[in-house]
Amino acid sequence: MTNLIAPSDLPPPLPEPSVENLRLETVMGALADPLRLTVIRKLLMESEGYDHACGWFGFDRPKSSLTHHFKALREAGLIHQRQYGLERRSRVRTEDLDARFPGLLDLVRAWRPE
């Protein structure tokens, strides 16, 4: 995957743990939920490095439920989120996770939902 250079006018990422503070047990706890695992896999397989709003995923869930899941992913350190007006857009912290936990994202890519 190529490194994307963010334009300077992008909103800053919402608070997230630094690479040094990523904890395997926290990351794995967030990935233990099938919806969250699906989010990460879909971003890895289909997003091409762009930020995506929760509507892009096509889940038939209440917005409050999705907000909870995306917050859990961000606080665990799995995704970057930026606030664009009323919308939050997400992408996987691929480089950070690969540096901290080599091979983890390969396992997520290989996972197949039942």
VMD Tcl script that draws the C-alpha trace (Angstrom):
set ca {
  {0.00 0.00 0.00}
  {1.30 3.45 -0.82}
  {1.65 6.15 1.77}
  {-0.94 8.85 1.32}
  {-0.02 12.43 2.09}
  {-2.83 14.25 3.84}
  {-3.69 17.75 2.61}
  {-2.95 20.42 5.17}
  {-6.60 21.49 5.34}
  {-7.83 18.17 6.77}
  {-9.37 18.31 10.24}
  {-7.08 16.89 12.91}
  {-7.60 13.29 14.05}
  {-9.76 12.82 17.14}
  {-7.90 11.73 20.30}
  {-6.34 8.28 20.01}
  {-3.58 6.35 21.80}
  {-0.03 6.88 20.62}
  {1.73 3.97 18.92}
  {3.73 3.31 22.11}
  {0.49 3.09 24.11}
  {-1.24 0.55 21.87}
  {-1.97 -2.54 23.98}
  {-2.55 -5.94 22.43}
  {-5.23 -6.90 24.94}
  {-7.17 -3.70 24.19}
  {-6.85 -4.13 20.43}
  {-7.90 -7.79 20.62}
  {-10.80 -6.89 22.92}
  {-12.10 -4.40 20.35}
  {-11.66 -6.94 17.54}
  {-13.55 -9.61 19.53}
  {-16.83 -7.98 18.51}
  {-17.91 -9.31 15.07}
  {-19.23 -5.93 13.88}
  {-15.98 -4.19 14.77}
  {-13.94 -6.92 13.13}
  {-16.09 -6.50 10.02}
  {-15.48 -2.73 10.05}
  {-11.71 -3.17 10.18}
  {-11.70 -5.88 7.51}
  {-13.91 -3.84 5.17}
  {-11.66 -0.81 5.58}
  {-8.58 -2.92 4.89}
  {-10.05 -4.69 1.87}
  {-12.09 -1.96 0.20}
  {-11.17 1.52 1.36}
  {-7.98 2.25 -0.59}
  {-6.73 4.43 2.26}
  {-9.54 7.00 2.24}
  {-11.53 8.13 5.25}
  {-15.08 6.72 5.27}
  {-18.24 7.76 7.08}
  {-20.23 5.10 8.96}
  {-22.92 5.15 6.26}
  {-20.38 3.75 3.76}
  {-20.43 0.41 5.61}
  {-24.13 -0.19 4.99}
  {-24.96 -1.52 8.45}
  {-28.61 -1.62 9.46}
  {-27.96 -0.40 12.99}
  {-29.00 2.69 14.95}
  {-26.53 5.56 14.68}
  {-25.95 5.47 18.46}
  {-24.86 1.82 18.23}
  {-22.45 2.55 15.37}
  {-21.07 5.56 17.22}
  {-20.30 3.31 20.19}
  {-18.50 0.73 18.02}
  {-16.43 3.29 16.13}
  {-15.46 5.00 19.39}
  {-14.32 1.63 20.80}
  {-12.19 1.05 17.69}
  {-10.64 4.52 17.93}
  {-9.96 4.32 21.67}
  {-8.34 0.89 21.18}
  {-6.06 2.45 18.57}
  {-7.37 0.61 15.52}
  {-8.69 3.58 13.55}
  {-8.05 7.25 12.96}
  {-11.18 9.39 12.99}
  {-11.63 12.94 11.75}
  {-14.63 15.19 12.30}
  {-16.02 16.73 9.10}
  {-18.88 18.94 10.26}
  {-21.44 16.54 11.76}
  {-19.79 13.47 10.23}
  {-16.92 11.37 11.52}
  {-14.82 9.52 8.97}
  {-12.55 6.60 9.73}
  {-9.60 4.66 8.38}
  {-7.37 1.93 9.81}
  {-4.09 2.91 11.48}
  {-2.31 0.47 9.20}
  {1.26 1.71 9.61}
  {0.96 2.07 13.39}
  {-0.58 -1.39 13.86}
  {1.91 -3.05 11.52}
  {4.78 -1.46 13.45}
  {3.40 -2.44 16.86}
  {1.81 -5.83 16.07}
  {3.31 -7.27 12.85}
  {0.97 -9.72 11.15}
  {-2.17 -8.73 13.05}
  {-3.80 -6.98 10.10}
  {-2.94 -9.92 7.85}
  {-5.02 -12.10 10.19}
  {-7.91 -9.64 9.96}
  {-7.67 -9.63 6.14}
  {-7.72 -13.44 6.11}
  {-10.78 -13.67 8.39}
  {-14.08 -14.54 6.69}
  {-17.41 -13.68 8.32}
  {-19.73 -16.65 8.69}
}
mol new
graphics top color blue
foreach p $ca { graphics top sphere $p radius 0.5 }
foreach p [lrange $ca 0 end-1] q [lrange $ca 1 end] { graphics top cylinder $p $q radius 0.2 }
display resetview
